[in-house]
Amino acid sequence: MKLLTCPLNGPRNISEFTYGGEYHPMPDHQKVSAREWAEHVFFHDNAAAVVTEWWCHSASSYWFLAERNTISDEIVRTFAADEIFQQRVEFTQPASGENQ
């Protein structure tokens, strides 16, 4: 049985988790073009290395990050998202007539 350690719930069976994709720093949503935003959302590096990924403990809906070696599939560490995110990002609608 493969275990993944949730920062909130502790070690749990991997079947209790949902993979959420690679973590990438978010560009300033008010300064990037639609193409650049789409690349941030949909394109992934798929590197053969230690990468940071989003994971969700399905039973508690708790999202967190994990560093995983994609070659050996070893989980290096897991940590709460607030280790990276220090403030909330507010998304607002552009004013009428602004470039979308």
N, C-alpha and C positions, 0 to 999 in steps of 0.2 A: 504494500500500500504506500503510495506517495503522499507525503505530507507537505503542506504549505503553512507557514506560520503567519497568521493574521495578526497585525499589531493590536487589534481590539479583542479578538476572540482566542488567540493562541493557536497552537498547532491543530490543524484540521485536515481531513481527507481532501485531496485535490478535487474530488468530484463536487465539493461544496462551493467551488469558485468558478467565476466566469472571467475569461481573459478579455481585457479591454483595449489591447493594442499598445504600441510603443509610445513612450512619453517623449514629447518634443516641446521645447520651450515655445510658448505661444507668442506669435508676433503681435504687434500693436494693431488691433482690429480696425482702428480708425485710419491707419496710414498705409496698409497694404492693399494691393489690388485684389480683385476677385480671384484671379488666377493664383496669386501667392497664397491667399487664404485656402483655396481648394487644395493646393499642394501641401499645405500644413495639415489639413484634415485627412486627405486621402493617400498621400505618398508616404512610404515607409522605407527606411534604410535597409532593413533586413540584414544587418551586419552579423558576421561570424565573430562575435565578441561578447563581452558583458554589456548588456543593454538594460535600460530602465523601462519597465512596463507597468501599465495599469492593470490591476486585478480587483475584483469585487467578491466579497464573501456574500453569496447569494441569500443565505438565510437571514442575515442582518442588514443587507444592502450597504455594507461598509466598503467604500472604495479606498484603496491604498496603492502604494508603489512597491515594486520588487525589482531588485537587480538580479538578472538571470544570465548565466553563461549559455549562449545559444548553441555552443558546440557540445558541451557536456550535459546540458539541461539542468545544471546545478543552480539552486537558488542561493545567491551570495548573501543577500539580506532583504528584509522587508521593512518598510517604514511608512509612517503616516504622511499623508500629502502635505500637512502643514509644515513639514521639514523644508519643502520647496516653496509652497505658496504662503506668503506672509500677509497678503491682503486680498480682498474680494475685487474682482473685475466686473464693472458694470457695463452691460451692453445696452446702448441706446439706439433708437431709430435715427437715421440721418434726417436732417431737416429737408423739407420739400425743396426739390431742385438740386440737391447735392448729388455728387457722383456716387453711384451705388456699386 
